[in-house]
């Protein structure tokens, strides 16, 4: 969609052609929605990734006694 928007803008930067303005507006709207969805997904993914990391850290290091002090 981004490539299509760039191409349409290059071909008609003033959006004076028939239907060009509507086409470009539609593409921009879709790109904004995709960006919002991607951002929300990334935030969830980052939180989940941290949760998995710390769970793994706990299981391997703390629970199994690897971080206990040795005399």
DSSP file (Angstrom, degrees, kcal/mol; ACC not computed):
  #  RESIDUE AA STRUCTURE BP1 BP2  ACC     N-H-->O    O-->H-N    N-H-->O    O-->H-N    TCO  KAPPA ALPHA  PHI   PSI    X-CA   Y-CA   Z-CA
    1    1 A X     >        0   0    0      0, 0.0     4,-2.4     0, 0.0     5,-0.2   0.000 360.0 360.0 360.0 -39.2    0.0    0.0    0.0
    2    2 A X  H  >  +     0   0    0      2,-0.2     4,-2.7     1,-0.2     5,-0.2   0.923 360.0  49.2 -64.7 -41.7    2.8    2.4    0.8
    3    3 A X  H  > S+     0   0    0      1,-0.2     4,-2.6     2,-0.2    -1,-0.2   0.910 110.5  50.9 -62.4 -42.0    4.4    1.7   -2.6
    4    4 A X  H  > S+     0   0    0      2,-0.2     4,-2.5     1,-0.2    -1,-0.2   0.897 110.5  49.5 -62.9 -40.1    1.1    2.3   -4.3
    5    5 A X  H  X S+     0   0    0     -4,-2.4     4,-2.7     2,-0.2     5,-0.2   0.940 111.5  48.1 -64.2 -46.3    0.7    5.6   -2.5
    6    6 A X  H  X S+     0   0    0     -4,-2.7     4,-2.4     1,-0.2    -2,-0.2   0.919 112.7  48.9 -59.2 -44.1    4.2    6.7   -3.5
    7    7 A X  H  X S+     0   0    0     -4,-2.6     4,-2.4     2,-0.2    -1,-0.2   0.930 112.5  47.3 -62.9 -46.1    3.7    5.7   -7.1
    8    8 A X  H  X S+     0   0    0     -4,-2.5     4,-2.2     1,-0.2    -1,-0.2   0.895 113.1  49.2 -63.2 -39.9    0.3    7.5   -7.2
    9    9 A X  H  < S+     0   0    0     -4,-2.7    -1,-0.2     2,-0.2    -2,-0.2   0.878 111.2  49.4 -68.0 -37.1    1.9   10.6   -5.6
   10   10 A X  H  < S+     0   0    0     -4,-2.4     3,-0.4    -5,-0.2    -2,-0.2   0.901 114.2  45.3 -66.4 -40.6    4.8   10.6   -8.1
   11   11 A X  H  < S+     0   0    0     -4,-2.4    -2,-0.2     1,-0.3    -1,-0.2   0.846 135.2  12.4 -73.0 -33.6    2.5   10.3  -11.0
   12   12 A X    ><  +     0   0    0     -4,-2.2     3,-1.6    -5,-0.2    -1,-0.3  -0.589  66.4 171.1-145.1  77.4    0.0   13.0   -9.8
   13   13 A X  T 3  S+     0   0    0     -3,-0.4    -1,-0.1     1,-0.3    -3,-0.1   0.743  82.4  50.9 -64.2 -23.8    1.5   15.0   -6.9
   14   14 A X  T 3  S-     0   0    0     -5,-0.0    -1,-0.3     0, 0.0    -5,-0.1   0.501 102.8-131.2 -90.8  -3.1   -1.3   17.5   -7.0
   15   15 A X    <   +     0   0    0     -3,-1.6     6,-0.4    -7,-0.2    -2,-0.1   0.876  63.4 136.2  55.9  41.0   -4.0   14.8   -6.9
   16   16 A X        +     0   0    0      4,-0.1     3,-0.1     2,-0.1    -1,-0.1   0.623  36.4  98.5 -93.9 -13.6   -5.8   16.5   -9.8
   17   17 A X  S >> S-     0   0    0      1,-0.1     3,-1.5    -5,-0.1     4,-0.6  -0.284  92.5 -77.8 -73.2 161.1   -6.5   13.4  -11.8
   18   18 A X  T 34 S-     0   0    0      1,-0.3    -1,-0.1     2,-0.1    -2,-0.1  -0.402 113.1  -7.3 -62.7 120.4   -9.9   11.7  -11.7
   19   19 A X  T 3> S+     0   0    0     -2,-0.3     4,-2.3    -4,-0.1    -1,-0.3   0.415  99.5 116.5  77.6  -1.7  -10.2    9.7   -8.5
   20   20 A X  H <> S+     0   0    0     -3,-1.5     4,-2.9     2,-0.2     5,-0.3   0.931  73.9  49.9 -66.9 -44.7   -6.6   10.2   -7.5
   21   21 A X  H  X S+     0   0    0     -4,-0.6     4,-2.5    -6,-0.4    -1,-0.2   0.921 113.3  46.3 -60.3 -44.2   -7.4   12.2   -4.3
   22   22 A X  H  > S+     0   0    0      2,-0.2     4,-2.6     1,-0.2    -1,-0.2   0.910 113.2  50.2 -64.6 -41.4   -9.9    9.5   -3.2
   23   23 A X  H  X S+     0   0    0     -4,-2.3     4,-2.4     2,-0.2    -2,-0.2   0.931 113.5  44.5 -61.7 -46.9   -7.4    6.7   -4.0
   24   24 A X  H  X S+     0   0    0     -4,-2.9     4,-2.6     2,-0.2    -1,-0.2   0.881 113.0  51.2 -68.2 -37.9   -4.6    8.4   -2.1
   25   25 A X  H  X S+     0   0    0     -4,-2.5     4,-2.4    -5,-0.3    -1,-0.2   0.917 110.4  49.8 -63.9 -43.1   -6.9    9.2    0.9
   26   26 A X  H  X S+     0   0    0     -4,-2.6     4,-2.4     2,-0.2    -2,-0.2   0.931 111.8  48.0 -60.7 -46.4   -8.1    5.6    1.0
   27   27 A X  H  X S+     0   0    0     -4,-2.4     4,-2.7     1,-0.2    -2,-0.2   0.914 111.5  49.9 -62.7 -42.7   -4.5    4.3    1.0
   28   28 A X  H  X S+     0   0    0     -4,-2.6     4,-2.4     2,-0.2    -1,-0.2   0.912 110.1  51.0 -62.4 -41.5   -3.4    6.8    3.7
   29   29 A X  H  X S+     0   0    0     -4,-2.4     4,-2.2     1,-0.2    -2,-0.2   0.926 112.1  46.5 -60.9 -45.4   -6.3    5.7    5.9
   30   30 A X  H  X S+     0   0    0     -4,-2.4     4,-2.6     1,-0.2    -2,-0.2   0.904 111.5  51.4 -64.6 -41.5   -5.4    2.0    5.4
   31   31 A X  H  X S+     0   0    0     -4,-2.7     4,-2.3     1,-0.2    -1,-0.2   0.896 109.7  49.9 -63.7 -39.8   -1.8    2.7    6.2
   32   32 A X  H  X S+     0   0    0     -4,-2.4     4,-2.3     2,-0.2    -1,-0.2   0.918 111.6  48.2 -64.7 -43.2   -2.7    4.6    9.4
   33   33 A X  H  X S+     0   0    0     -4,-2.2     4,-2.5     2,-0.2    -2,-0.2   0.917 112.0  49.2 -63.5 -42.9   -4.9    1.7   10.5
   34   34 A X  H  X S+     0   0    0     -4,-2.6     4,-2.7     1,-0.2    -1,-0.2   0.894 109.9  52.3 -62.7 -39.3   -2.2   -0.8    9.8
   35   35 A X  H  X S+     0   0    0     -4,-2.3     4,-2.4     2,-0.2    -2,-0.2   0.910 110.1  48.0 -62.8 -42.7    0.3    1.3   11.7
   36   36 A X  H  X S+     0   0    0     -4,-2.3     4,-2.3     2,-0.2    -2,-0.2   0.921 113.5  47.0 -63.2 -44.6   -2.0    1.4   14.7
   37   37 A X  H  X S+     0   0    0     -4,-2.5     4,-2.4     1,-0.2    -2,-0.2   0.903 112.6  49.6 -64.8 -40.9   -2.6   -2.3   14.7
   38   38 A X  H  X S+     0   0    0     -4,-2.7     4,-2.7     2,-0.2    -1,-0.2   0.909 110.3  50.8 -64.0 -42.1    1.1   -3.0   14.2
   39   39 A X  H  X S+     0   0    0     -4,-2.4     4,-2.2     2,-0.2    -2,-0.2   0.920 111.7  46.8 -63.4 -44.1    2.0   -0.7   17.2
   40   40 A X  H  X S+     0   0    0     -4,-2.3     4,-2.0     1,-0.2    -1,-0.2   0.913 113.6  48.8 -63.6 -42.4   -0.6   -2.4   19.4
   41   41 A X  H  X S+     0   0    0     -4,-2.4     4,-2.6     1,-0.2    -2,-0.2   0.900 110.0  51.6 -64.4 -41.0    0.7   -5.9   18.4
   42   42 A X  H  X S+     0   0    0     -4,-2.7     4,-2.8     2,-0.2    -1,-0.2   0.908 108.1  51.5 -63.7 -42.2    4.3   -4.9   19.0
   43   43 A X  H  X S+     0   0    0     -4,-2.2     4,-2.1     1,-0.2    -1,-0.2   0.923 112.7  45.5 -62.1 -43.3    3.5   -3.6   22.5
   44   44 A X  H  X S+     0   0    0     -4,-2.0     4,-2.5     1,-0.2    -1,-0.2   0.908 112.9  51.1 -65.1 -40.4    1.8   -6.9   23.4
   45   45 A X  H  X S+     0   0    0     -4,-2.6     4,-2.7     1,-0.2    -2,-0.2   0.905 108.9  50.6 -64.8 -41.6    4.6   -8.9   21.8
   46   46 A X  H  X S+     0   0    0     -4,-2.8     4,-2.3     2,-0.2    -1,-0.2   0.922 112.0  47.1 -62.6 -44.1    7.2   -7.0   23.8
   47   47 A X  H  X S+     0   0    0     -4,-2.1     4,-2.3     1,-0.2    -2,-0.2   0.920 113.9  47.5 -64.0 -43.0    5.4   -7.5   27.1
   48   48 A X  H  X S+     0   0    0     -4,-2.5     4,-2.5     1,-0.2    -2,-0.2   0.899 110.2  53.0 -64.8 -40.1    4.9  -11.2   26.3
   49   49 A X  H  X S+     0   0    0     -4,-2.7     4,-2.3     2,-0.2    -2,-0.2   0.907 110.0  47.6 -62.3 -42.6    8.6  -11.5   25.3
   50   50 A X  H  X S+     0   0    0     -4,-2.3     4,-2.7     2,-0.2     5,-0.2   0.907 110.6  52.2 -64.6 -41.5    9.7  -10.0   28.6
   51   51 A X  H  X S+     0   0    0     -4,-2.3     4,-2.2     1,-0.2    -2,-0.2   0.926 110.9  47.1 -60.5 -44.7    7.3  -12.3   30.5
   52   52 A X  H  X S+     0   0    0     -4,-2.5     4,-2.4     2,-0.2    -1,-0.2   0.905 111.8  51.5 -63.3 -42.4    8.8  -15.4   28.8
   53   53 A X  H  X S+     0   0    0     -4,-2.3     4,-2.9     1,-0.2    -2,-0.2   0.946 112.3  44.4 -60.6 -49.6   12.3  -14.2   29.4
   54   54 A X  H  X S+     0   0    0     -4,-2.7     4,-2.7     2,-0.2    -1,-0.2   0.856 112.0  52.6 -68.0 -33.3   11.8  -13.7   33.1
   55   55 A X  H  X S+     0   0    0     -4,-2.2     4,-2.6    -5,-0.2    -1,-0.2   0.928 112.4  45.6 -64.0 -44.2    9.9  -16.9   33.5
   56   56 A X  H  X S+     0   0    0     -4,-2.4     4,-2.7     2,-0.2     5,-0.3   0.921 112.4  51.5 -63.3 -44.3   12.8  -18.8   31.8
   57   57 A X  H  X>S+     0   0    0     -4,-2.9     4,-2.7     1,-0.2     5,-0.9   0.929 111.6  47.4 -58.5 -46.6   15.3  -16.8   34.0
   58   58 A X  I  X>S+     0   0    0     -4,-2.7     5,-2.9     3,-0.2     4,-0.7   0.936 114.2  46.3 -60.2 -48.6   13.4  -17.8   37.1
   59   59 A X  I  <>S+     0   0    0     -4,-2.6     5,-0.7     1,-0.2    -2,-0.2   0.909 121.3  35.5 -64.1 -42.7   13.1  -21.5   36.2
   60   60 A X  I  <5S+     0   0    0     -4,-2.7     6,-0.3    -5,-0.2    -2,-0.2   0.846 130.9  23.7 -82.7 -34.9   16.7  -21.9   35.1
   61   61 A X  I  <>S+     0   0    0     -4,-2.7     6,-1.7    -5,-0.3     5,-1.1   0.884 128.7  27.7-102.7 -47.6   18.6  -19.7   37.6
   62   62 A X  I ><<S+     0   0    0     -5,-0.9     3,-1.3    -4,-0.7    -3,-0.2   0.959 123.0  41.2 -86.1 -55.3   16.6  -19.1   40.7
   63   63 A X  I 3 <S+     0   0    0     -5,-2.9    -4,-0.2     1,-0.3    -3,-0.1   0.902 116.8  49.1 -62.5 -41.6   14.4  -22.2   41.1
   64   64 A X  T 3 <S-     0   0    0     -5,-0.7    -1,-0.3    -6,-0.4    -2,-0.2   0.460 115.4-116.1 -81.2   0.9   17.2  -24.6   40.1
   65   65 A X  T X 5S+     0   0    0     -3,-1.3     3,-0.9    -4,-0.1    -3,-0.2   0.633  73.3 132.6  82.4  15.2   19.6  -22.9   42.5
   66   66 A X  T 3 <S+     0   0    0     -5,-1.1    -4,-0.2    -6,-0.3    -5,-0.1   0.751  74.3  50.0 -71.9 -22.4   22.1  -21.6   40.0
   67   67 A X  T 3  S+     0   0    0     -6,-1.7    -1,-0.2    -5,-0.1    -5,-0.1   0.389  81.8 116.8 -98.1   4.6   22.1  -18.1   41.7
   68   68 A X  S <  S-     0   0    0     -3,-0.9     2,-0.3    -7,-0.3    -6,-0.0  -0.427  74.6-106.6 -70.2 147.4   22.6  -19.4   45.3
   69   69 A X        -     0   0    0     -2,-0.1     2,-0.4     2,-0.0    -1,-0.1  -0.553  31.2-146.3 -76.2 137.3   25.8  -18.2   46.9
   70   70 A X              0   0    0     -2,-0.3    -1,-0.0     1,-0.1     0, 0.0  -0.880 360.0 360.0-107.0 135.5   28.4  -21.0   47.2
   71   71 A X              0   0    0     -2,-0.4    -1,-0.1     0, 0.0    -2,-0.0   0.500 360.0 360.0 -66.2 360.0   30.8  -21.0   50.2
